[in-house]
Amino acid sequence: MDLSRKRILVVDSDPIVLALVTHILERQGYHVRPHSGPAEAIAAARTAVFDGAVIEMTASGDGGWLARLFDSAPSLAGRVIITGADVRDGVPIHERLERPIELRALIAAVARCVRTAD
């Protein structure tokens, strides 16, 4: 699998975690677009195609914005990894990781997620 073509959207309100997740995924060969909030993520999804996403939910309200994200990028449905909180039933996520994020688990989850895009 050629990861250099795999684009990952990362959304996290904590700038340190955002930088760390971005760095880790870039070191794995992914092209990462980091954003600190839902509005930025939705705007990015309207202008670029992503193979997957890692989204932190604790600072993003009730999670209702995910529906708008999927409307902006329908191809992301089922290819989102959620961290930090439960989301409503029926939200088409790929999997959920607990905080603090274990880096090996993150790397493995993203690899599984982008394989579903192939």
PETAFEN-V459484 format. One record per backbone hydrogen bond with DSSP energy under -1.0 kcal/mol. CO is the residue of the C=O (numbers start at 1). NH is the residue of the N-H. If there is no record, write none. Layout:
BEGIN
co;nh
CO;NH
CO;NH
END
This chain:
BEGIN
co;nh
1;3
2;5
3;6
6;31
7;51
7;52
8;33
9;54
10;35
11;56
14;18
15;19
16;20
17;21
18;22
19;23
20;24
21;25
22;26
23;27
25;30
26;29
31;8
33;10
35;12
37;41
38;42
39;43
40;44
41;45
42;46
44;47
44;48
52;9
53;81
54;11
55;83
57;60
60;63
63;66
64;67
65;69
66;70
67;71
68;72
69;73
73;76
74;77
76;79
79;53
80;94
80;95
81;55
82;97
83;57
88;91
91;93
92;78
95;82
97;84
102;106
103;107
104;108
105;109
106;110
107;111
108;112
109;113
110;114
111;115
112;116
END
